Each structure stands twice: as structure tokens, then as C-alpha cells.
Amino acid sequence: MIKKWLLMVISAVLIGLGVGINQPAYATVDFDSIPLSELRFPYDGFNVHQWGMVMDDDKIALVLNMNPKGTGQGYGFQGSGYQFKLADQVVYMDMASGNSAPTKLGESASVTFNLYNATTGLNHQVTGKIVVRDAPNNNTTQILMIEIPIADMVSNPALVGDIELTNGNLGSQSVVVSGASTEPIVAATLGGVIVLVLGILIFQSHRR
């Protein structure tokens, strides 16, 4: 017979990997840990922004800090002009009508954006959150945190490699992320190996 402790260990590993249970393929994103880069126009030293983007399995996690240095306006969130390039396709993201960003310190609001694939005509909506936080110079800043499913942007996410984001309303720089995470594949492979080993052990125990 298979020892109970071995079965318990294998079961715990399978549960940790999500094998045989229904759970999301991605974890909650820590937006505050996403590396940020500067977004501005070369001639403008006051309206300086920061943004960052990472791949979270089948989603993009995007952060935009409108006024990190406190040298610009602490309000007036830019809701339009976001352009993603995915392989040979272009996707535009703009704030949906009827939405508005919070402006007072400590406030937060859910904000919906329209996604439009100009290559295929695909349309979707995604919802993120905008919060108002302290900024230097006794100022405030609006920060967007949003997750965007790749499948809402293109019909075949498997073909997506690098993803580049620009916004000509905010600055001349771009931010780029590469490909989808391989973590789910690794987890699934390891889970399959464990299931195979468990099957062999059960088979051998029945033969004794």
C-alpha cells in the first residue's frame, strides 16, 4: 500500500499547482512593484509622467502615474491616445464615455476603457482603477492600475510576441513587454509528471 504521507504530499503539490481544481491562471498583481519609466516630451520639464507594463500570464498589467514629481497638475487624467502594437496589429484604448477620474486626495474610482483593434475590428471593454495619492511639492497625482486580457485585444493571443505601448498625448517614449509568461506551462508540466508518478505507485501497490 502507498504510504499515507506520500499521498498527502502529492495531493498538496497538485493543489498548489492548481491541477484538478478550478482557479485563475494568474495571481493578483502587485501594481506597486511594477518598474516604471519616464513618459514626457523633451521640451516639457513640468508635465512628467511615469508608466510601466508587465505580462501577467494571459494579461497585461499596466500602471500610469500622471504626476509622480509633483511638478504638473494633480488632476486632469489623460484618458485617450493609448496605442498598443501587437505583432502586426494595432489596438487603441480610450476611456469610455460617462467615466471620470477622481481628483481629490484619497479618492479612487473604477474606470472603464474601450479597446478597439484597428486591424480586425475587435471591440472589448476593460475596467481598471484610478487612485489619487500624495505627490511631492504638496501636490497630488492620479494613478491608473489596470489589467488587460490579451484575448480582448487580439483574436489569437498565441501569435503575440512583443507588445509596445505609446501615447502621443503624454510623451514620446514607449514601453515594451515581451511575450506571455511560461509559468502556467511549467506548472502544468510538473503537475503531469506528478500525476504520472502517482499512477505508477498505485499500479505497483495493486500488483503486490
ChimeraX commands (.cxc) that place a marker at each C-alpha (Angstrom):
marker #1 position 0.00,0.00,0.00 radius 0.5
marker #1 position 1.09,3.57,-0.66 radius 0.5
marker #1 position 2.02,5.37,2.47 radius 0.5
marker #1 position -0.49,7.99,3.59 radius 0.5
marker #1 position 2.17,10.67,3.98 radius 0.5
marker #1 position 3.20,10.25,0.34 radius 0.5
marker #1 position -0.36,10.67,-0.86 radius 0.5
marker #1 position -0.75,13.75,1.31 radius 0.5
marker #1 position 2.42,15.33,-0.08 radius 0.5
marker #1 position 1.47,14.63,-3.69 radius 0.5
marker #1 position -2.06,15.96,-3.13 radius 0.5
marker #1 position -0.71,19.15,-1.57 radius 0.5
marker #1 position 1.59,19.73,-4.53 radius 0.5
marker #1 position -1.23,19.12,-7.01 radius 0.5
marker #1 position -3.48,21.56,-5.19 radius 0.5
marker #1 position -0.70,24.16,-5.11 radius 0.5
marker #1 position -0.26,23.82,-8.85 radius 0.5
marker #1 position -3.97,24.05,-9.46 radius 0.5
marker #1 position -4.20,20.58,-11.01 radius 0.5
marker #1 position -7.75,19.28,-10.93 radius 0.5
marker #1 position -9.26,22.41,-9.38 radius 0.5
marker #1 position -10.85,25.48,-10.88 radius 0.5
marker #1 position -8.76,28.58,-10.15 radius 0.5
marker #1 position -7.44,31.57,-12.12 radius 0.5
marker #1 position -4.24,31.01,-14.10 radius 0.5
marker #1 position -2.80,34.25,-12.75 radius 0.5
marker #1 position -2.18,35.73,-9.33 radius 0.5
marker #1 position -3.21,39.15,-8.09 radius 0.5
marker #1 position -0.84,41.76,-9.47 radius 0.5
marker #1 position 1.21,43.90,-7.10 radius 0.5
marker #1 position 0.97,47.10,-9.11 radius 0.5
marker #1 position 3.30,48.95,-6.75 radius 0.5
marker #1 position 6.14,46.56,-7.68 radius 0.5
marker #1 position 5.94,47.18,-11.43 radius 0.5
marker #1 position 9.09,49.01,-12.66 radius 0.5
marker #1 position 8.31,52.47,-14.04 radius 0.5
marker #1 position 9.95,54.56,-16.75 radius 0.5
marker #1 position 9.58,58.22,-17.61 radius 0.5
marker #1 position 6.99,59.46,-20.09 radius 0.5
marker #1 position 7.23,63.09,-21.25 radius 0.5
marker #1 position 8.06,65.39,-24.14 radius 0.5
marker #1 position 11.71,66.55,-24.39 radius 0.5
marker #1 position 10.71,70.21,-24.28 radius 0.5
marker #1 position 8.44,69.89,-21.23 radius 0.5
marker #1 position 10.08,69.51,-17.83 radius 0.5
marker #1 position 6.89,70.04,-15.85 radius 0.5
marker #1 position 4.35,67.55,-17.20 radius 0.5
marker #1 position 6.36,64.46,-16.36 radius 0.5
marker #1 position 4.65,61.07,-16.09 radius 0.5
marker #1 position 5.76,57.52,-15.31 radius 0.5
marker #1 position 4.40,54.22,-16.54 radius 0.5
marker #1 position 5.18,50.53,-16.51 radius 0.5
marker #1 position 3.79,47.36,-18.00 radius 0.5
marker #1 position 4.36,43.67,-17.26 radius 0.5
marker #1 position 2.96,40.41,-18.59 radius 0.5
marker #1 position 0.82,38.54,-16.06 radius 0.5
marker #1 position 0.23,35.18,-17.78 radius 0.5
marker #1 position -2.63,35.95,-20.20 radius 0.5
marker #1 position -2.95,39.62,-19.27 radius 0.5
marker #1 position -1.07,42.90,-19.41 radius 0.5
marker #1 position -0.76,44.75,-16.10 radius 0.5
marker #1 position -0.37,48.49,-16.70 radius 0.5
marker #1 position 0.41,51.34,-14.29 radius 0.5
marker #1 position 0.38,55.03,-15.18 radius 0.5
marker #1 position 1.40,57.73,-12.69 radius 0.5
marker #1 position 0.31,61.09,-14.04 radius 0.5
marker #1 position 2.28,63.41,-11.74 radius 0.5
marker #1 position 4.99,61.49,-9.84 radius 0.5
marker #1 position 7.28,64.51,-9.32 radius 0.5
marker #1 position 4.50,66.89,-8.32 radius 0.5
marker #1 position 5.58,69.42,-10.96 radius 0.5
marker #1 position 2.42,69.22,-13.05 radius 0.5
marker #1 position -1.29,69.14,-12.41 radius 0.5
marker #1 position -2.59,66.77,-9.78 radius 0.5
marker #1 position -5.76,66.32,-11.82 radius 0.5
marker #1 position -6.75,66.16,-15.48 radius 0.5
marker #1 position -6.16,62.44,-16.13 radius 0.5
marker #1 position -5.40,61.63,-19.78 radius 0.5
marker #1 position -7.95,59.04,-20.81 radius 0.5
marker #1 position -7.25,58.77,-24.53 radius 0.5
marker #1 position -4.47,58.09,-27.01 radius 0.5
marker #1 position -3.21,54.72,-25.73 radius 0.5
marker #1 position -1.93,52.65,-28.66 radius 0.5
marker #1 position -0.76,49.04,-28.40 radius 0.5
marker #1 position 1.21,47.29,-31.14 radius 0.5
marker #1 position 0.90,43.50,-31.01 radius 0.5
marker #1 position 2.67,41.69,-33.85 radius 0.5
marker #1 position 1.12,43.25,-36.97 radius 0.5
marker #1 position -1.97,44.60,-35.21 radius 0.5
marker #1 position -2.77,47.95,-33.61 radius 0.5
marker #1 position -5.16,48.29,-30.65 radius 0.5
marker #1 position -6.42,51.60,-29.32 radius 0.5
marker #1 position -7.52,52.14,-25.71 radius 0.5
marker #1 position -9.60,55.14,-24.66 radius 0.5
marker #1 position -11.70,55.92,-21.63 radius 0.5
marker #1 position -15.35,55.08,-22.24 radius 0.5
marker #1 position -17.88,57.90,-22.22 radius 0.5
marker #1 position -19.56,58.51,-18.89 radius 0.5
marker #1 position -16.39,57.74,-16.92 radius 0.5
marker #1 position -14.34,60.26,-14.98 radius 0.5
marker #1 position -11.18,60.12,-12.89 radius 0.5
marker #1 position -11.18,61.11,-9.20 radius 0.5
marker #1 position -9.36,64.35,-8.34 radius 0.5
marker #1 position -9.23,64.60,-4.54 radius 0.5
marker #1 position -6.56,63.05,-2.34 radius 0.5
marker #1 position -7.59,59.61,-1.08 radius 0.5
marker #1 position -10.31,59.11,-3.64 radius 0.5
marker #1 position -10.47,56.13,-6.01 radius 0.5
marker #1 position -12.80,55.07,-8.79 radius 0.5
marker #1 position -13.34,52.19,-11.19 radius 0.5
marker #1 position -12.93,53.39,-14.77 radius 0.5
marker #1 position -13.91,51.57,-17.97 radius 0.5
marker #1 position -11.88,51.77,-21.18 radius 0.5
marker #1 position -12.81,50.83,-24.74 radius 0.5
marker #1 position -10.44,48.58,-26.68 radius 0.5
marker #1 position -10.55,48.70,-30.46 radius 0.5
marker #1 position -8.41,46.57,-32.76 radius 0.5
marker #1 position -7.98,48.70,-35.88 radius 0.5
marker #1 position -6.72,45.69,-37.84 radius 0.5
marker #1 position -9.51,43.20,-37.13 radius 0.5
marker #1 position -12.31,45.43,-35.82 radius 0.5
marker #1 position -12.39,43.58,-32.48 radius 0.5
marker #1 position -14.09,45.59,-29.69 radius 0.5
marker #1 position -13.99,44.99,-25.94 radius 0.5
marker #1 position -14.16,46.90,-22.67 radius 0.5
marker #1 position -11.87,46.58,-19.66 radius 0.5
marker #1 position -12.13,48.16,-16.23 radius 0.5
marker #1 position -9.29,49.48,-14.10 radius 0.5
marker #1 position -8.90,51.67,-11.05 radius 0.5
marker #1 position -7.65,55.23,-10.66 radius 0.5
marker #1 position -6.50,56.41,-7.24 radius 0.5
marker #1 position -5.35,59.84,-6.06 radius 0.5
marker #1 position -2.21,59.84,-3.91 radius 0.5
marker #1 position 0.26,62.29,-2.44 radius 0.5
marker #1 position 2.95,63.75,-4.71 radius 0.5
marker #1 position 5.97,65.97,-3.99 radius 0.5
marker #1 position 5.66,69.76,-3.76 radius 0.5
marker #1 position 2.47,69.50,-1.70 radius 0.5
marker #1 position 0.69,68.16,-4.77 radius 0.5
marker #1 position -1.33,65.10,-5.75 radius 0.5
marker #1 position -1.15,62.54,-8.54 radius 0.5
marker #1 position -3.64,60.26,-10.30 radius 0.5
marker #1 position -2.53,56.66,-10.77 radius 0.5
marker #1 position -4.14,54.18,-13.16 radius 0.5
marker #1 position -3.89,50.45,-12.41 radius 0.5
marker #1 position -5.44,48.12,-14.96 radius 0.5
marker #1 position -5.21,44.55,-16.23 radius 0.5
marker #1 position -5.95,43.92,-19.92 radius 0.5
marker #1 position -6.58,40.37,-21.21 radius 0.5
marker #1 position -4.61,39.66,-24.38 radius 0.5
marker #1 position -7.64,37.82,-25.76 radius 0.5
marker #1 position -9.61,41.08,-25.56 radius 0.5
marker #1 position -7.05,42.74,-27.83 radius 0.5
marker #1 position -6.37,40.10,-30.49 radius 0.5
marker #1 position -8.25,37.01,-31.64 radius 0.5
marker #1 position -5.18,34.75,-31.42 radius 0.5
marker #1 position -3.05,35.59,-28.36 radius 0.5
marker #1 position -0.64,32.74,-29.20 radius 0.5
marker #1 position 0.77,34.82,-32.07 radius 0.5
marker #1 position 1.65,37.77,-29.83 radius 0.5
marker #1 position 5.33,38.44,-29.15 radius 0.5
marker #1 position 6.44,41.88,-28.02 radius 0.5
marker #1 position 3.77,44.38,-27.00 radius 0.5
marker #1 position 4.57,48.08,-27.34 radius 0.5
marker #1 position 2.52,50.88,-25.81 radius 0.5
marker #1 position 2.67,54.56,-26.75 radius 0.5
marker #1 position 0.57,57.64,-26.04 radius 0.5
marker #1 position 1.26,60.73,-28.12 radius 0.5
marker #1 position -0.80,62.85,-25.73 radius 0.5
marker #1 position 1.58,62.22,-22.83 radius 0.5
marker #1 position 5.06,61.87,-24.26 radius 0.5
marker #1 position 7.37,60.48,-26.90 radius 0.5
marker #1 position 8.58,57.35,-25.07 radius 0.5
marker #1 position 7.19,53.84,-25.35 radius 0.5
marker #1 position 7.07,50.88,-23.00 radius 0.5
marker #1 position 7.52,47.28,-24.20 radius 0.5
marker #1 position 6.89,43.84,-22.73 radius 0.5
marker #1 position 7.82,40.53,-24.30 radius 0.5
marker #1 position 5.60,37.50,-24.84 radius 0.5
marker #1 position 3.39,35.60,-22.43 radius 0.5
marker #1 position 4.64,34.08,-19.19 radius 0.5
marker #1 position 5.73,30.44,-19.34 radius 0.5
marker #1 position 4.84,29.78,-15.69 radius 0.5
marker #1 position 1.48,28.06,-16.43 radius 0.5
marker #1 position 3.21,25.73,-18.89 radius 0.5
marker #1 position 5.88,24.81,-16.35 radius 0.5
marker #1 position 3.27,24.21,-13.66 radius 0.5
marker #1 position 1.15,22.07,-15.96 radius 0.5
marker #1 position 4.17,20.00,-16.99 radius 0.5
marker #1 position 5.25,19.42,-13.39 radius 0.5
marker #1 position 1.70,18.55,-12.44 radius 0.5
marker #1 position 1.54,15.99,-15.24 radius 0.5
marker #1 position 4.77,14.35,-14.06 radius 0.5
marker #1 position 3.42,14.07,-10.51 radius 0.5
marker #1 position 0.17,12.54,-11.75 radius 0.5
marker #1 position 2.17,10.00,-13.78 radius 0.5
marker #1 position 4.32,9.06,-10.77 radius 0.5
marker #1 position 1.22,8.70,-8.61 radius 0.5
marker #1 position -0.35,6.42,-11.20 radius 0.5
marker #1 position 2.73,4.19,-11.29 radius 0.5
marker #1 position 2.81,3.92,-7.49 radius 0.5
marker #1 position -0.87,2.98,-7.36 radius 0.5
marker #1 position -0.38,0.37,-10.10 radius 0.5
marker #1 position 2.57,-1.18,-8.29 radius 0.5
marker #1 position 0.69,-1.28,-4.98 radius 0.5
marker #1 position -2.16,-3.25,-6.58 radius 0.5
marker #1 position 0.26,-5.81,-8.02 radius 0.5
marker #1 position 1.62,-6.70,-4.58 radius 0.5
marker link #1:1,2 radius 0.2
marker link #1:2,3 radius 0.2
marker link #1:3,4 radius 0.2
marker link #1:4,5 radius 0.2
marker link #1:5,6 radius 0.2
marker link #1:6,7 radius 0.2
marker link #1:7,8 radius 0.2
marker link #1:8,9 radius 0.2
marker link #1:9,10 radius 0.2
marker link #1:10,11 radius 0.2
marker link #1:11,12 radius 0.2
marker link #1:12,13 radius 0.2
marker link #1:13,14 radius 0.2
marker link #1:14,15 radius 0.2
marker link #1:15,16 radius 0.2
marker link #1:16,17 radius 0.2
marker link #1:17,18 radius 0.2
marker link #1:18,19 radius 0.2
marker link #1:19,20 radius 0.2
marker link #1:20,21 radius 0.2
marker link #1:21,22 radius 0.2
marker link #1:22,23 radius 0.2
marker link #1:23,24 radius 0.2
marker link #1:24,25 radius 0.2
marker link #1:25,26 radius 0.2
marker link #1:26,27 radius 0.2
marker link #1:27,28 radius 0.2
marker link #1:28,29 radius 0.2
marker link #1:29,30 radius 0.2
marker link #1:30,31 radius 0.2
marker link #1:31,32 radius 0.2
marker link #1:32,33 radius 0.2
marker link #1:33,34 radius 0.2
marker link #1:34,35 radius 0.2
marker link #1:35,36 radius 0.2
marker link #1:36,37 radius 0.2
marker link #1:37,38 radius 0.2
marker link #1:38,39 radius 0.2
marker link #1:39,40 radius 0.2
marker link #1:40,41 radius 0.2
marker link #1:41,42 radius 0.2
marker link #1:42,43 radius 0.2
marker link #1:43,44 radius 0.2
marker link #1:44,45 radius 0.2
marker link #1:45,46 radius 0.2
marker link #1:46,47 radius 0.2
marker link #1:47,48 radius 0.2
marker link #1:48,49 radius 0.2
marker link #1:49,50 radius 0.2
marker link #1:50,51 radius 0.2
marker link #1:51,52 radius 0.2
marker link #1:52,53 radius 0.2
marker link #1:53,54 radius 0.2
marker link #1:54,55 radius 0.2
marker link #1:55,56 radius 0.2
marker link #1:56,57 radius 0.2
marker link #1:57,58 radius 0.2
marker link #1:58,59 radius 0.2
marker link #1:59,60 radius 0.2
marker link #1:60,61 radius 0.2
marker link #1:61,62 radius 0.2
marker link #1:62,63 radius 0.2
marker link #1:63,64 radius 0.2
marker link #1:64,65 radius 0.2
marker link #1:65,66 radius 0.2
marker link #1:66,67 radius 0.2
marker link #1:67,68 radius 0.2
marker link #1:68,69 radius 0.2
marker link #1:69,70 radius 0.2
marker link #1:70,71 radius 0.2
marker link #1:71,72 radius 0.2
marker link #1:72,73 radius 0.2
marker link #1:73,74 radius 0.2
marker link #1:74,75 radius 0.2
marker link #1:75,76 radius 0.2
marker link #1:76,77 radius 0.2
marker link #1:77,78 radius 0.2
marker link #1:78,79 radius 0.2
marker link #1:79,80 radius 0.2
marker link #1:80,81 radius 0.2
marker link #1:81,82 radius 0.2
marker link #1:82,83 radius 0.2
marker link #1:83,84 radius 0.2
marker link #1:84,85 radius 0.2
marker link #1:85,86 radius 0.2
marker link #1:86,87 radius 0.2
marker link #1:87,88 radius 0.2
marker link #1:88,89 radius 0.2
marker link #1:89,90 radius 0.2
marker link #1:90,91 radius 0.2
marker link #1:91,92 radius 0.2
marker link #1:92,93 radius 0.2
marker link #1:93,94 radius 0.2
marker link #1:94,95 radius 0.2
marker link #1:95,96 radius 0.2
marker link #1:96,97 radius 0.2
marker link #1:97,98 radius 0.2
marker link #1:98,99 radius 0.2
marker link #1:99,100 radius 0.2
marker link #1:100,101 radius 0.2
marker link #1:101,102 radius 0.2
marker link #1:102,103 radius 0.2
marker link #1:103,104 radius 0.2
marker link #1:104,105 radius 0.2
marker link #1:105,106 radius 0.2
marker link #1:106,107 radius 0.2
marker link #1:107,108 radius 0.2
marker link #1:108,109 radius 0.2
marker link #1:109,110 radius 0.2
marker link #1:110,111 radius 0.2
marker link #1:111,112 radius 0.2
marker link #1:112,113 radius 0.2
marker link #1:113,114 radius 0.2
marker link #1:114,115 radius 0.2
marker link #1:115,116 radius 0.2
marker link #1:116,117 radius 0.2
marker link #1:117,118 radius 0.2
marker link #1:118,119 radius 0.2
marker link #1:119,120 radius 0.2
marker link #1:120,121 radius 0.2
marker link #1:121,122 radius 0.2
marker link #1:122,123 radius 0.2
marker link #1:123,124 radius 0.2
marker link #1:124,125 radius 0.2
marker link #1:125,126 radius 0.2
marker link #1:126,127 radius 0.2
marker link #1:127,128 radius 0.2
marker link #1:128,129 radius 0.2
marker link #1:129,130 radius 0.2
marker link #1:130,131 radius 0.2
marker link #1:131,132 radius 0.2
marker link #1:132,133 radius 0.2
marker link #1:133,134 radius 0.2
marker link #1:134,135 radius 0.2
marker link #1:135,136 radius 0.2
marker link #1:136,137 radius 0.2
marker link #1:137,138 radius 0.2
marker link #1:138,139 radius 0.2
marker link #1:139,140 radius 0.2
marker link #1:140,141 radius 0.2
marker link #1:141,142 radius 0.2
marker link #1:142,143 radius 0.2
marker link #1:143,144 radius 0.2
marker link #1:144,145 radius 0.2
marker link #1:145,146 radius 0.2
marker link #1:146,147 radius 0.2
marker link #1:147,148 radius 0.2
marker link #1:148,149 radius 0.2
marker link #1:149,150 radius 0.2
marker link #1:150,151 radius 0.2
marker link #1:151,152 radius 0.2
marker link #1:152,153 radius 0.2
marker link #1:153,154 radius 0.2
marker link #1:154,155 radius 0.2
marker link #1:155,156 radius 0.2
marker link #1:156,157 radius 0.2
marker link #1:157,158 radius 0.2
marker link #1:158,159 radius 0.2
marker link #1:159,160 radius 0.2
marker link #1:160,161 radius 0.2
marker link #1:161,162 radius 0.2
marker link #1:162,163 radius 0.2
marker link #1:163,164 radius 0.2
marker link #1:164,165 radius 0.2
marker link #1:165,166 radius 0.2
marker link #1:166,167 radius 0.2
marker link #1:167,168 radius 0.2
marker link #1:168,169 radius 0.2
marker link #1:169,170 radius 0.2
marker link #1:170,171 radius 0.2
marker link #1:171,172 radius 0.2
marker link #1:172,173 radius 0.2
marker link #1:173,174 radius 0.2
marker link #1:174,175 radius 0.2
marker link #1:175,176 radius 0.2
marker link #1:176,177 radius 0.2
marker link #1:177,178 radius 0.2
marker link #1:178,179 radius 0.2
marker link #1:179,180 radius 0.2
marker link #1:180,181 radius 0.2
marker link #1:181,182 radius 0.2
marker link #1:182,183 radius 0.2
marker link #1:183,184 radius 0.2
marker link #1:184,185 radius 0.2
marker link #1:185,186 radius 0.2
marker link #1:186,187 radius 0.2
marker link #1:187,188 radius 0.2
marker link #1:188,189 radius 0.2
marker link #1:189,190 radius 0.2
marker link #1:190,191 radius 0.2
marker link #1:191,192 radius 0.2
marker link #1:192,193 radius 0.2
marker link #1:193,194 radius 0.2
marker link #1:194,195 radius 0.2
marker link #1:195,196 radius 0.2
marker link #1:196,197 radius 0.2
marker link #1:197,198 radius 0.2
marker link #1:198,199 radius 0.2
marker link #1:199,200 radius 0.2
marker link #1:200,201 radius 0.2
marker link #1:201,202 radius 0.2
marker link #1:202,203 radius 0.2
marker link #1:203,204 radius 0.2
marker link #1:204,205 radius 0.2
marker link #1:205,206 radius 0.2
marker link #1:206,207 radius 0.2
marker link #1:207,208 radius 0.2
view
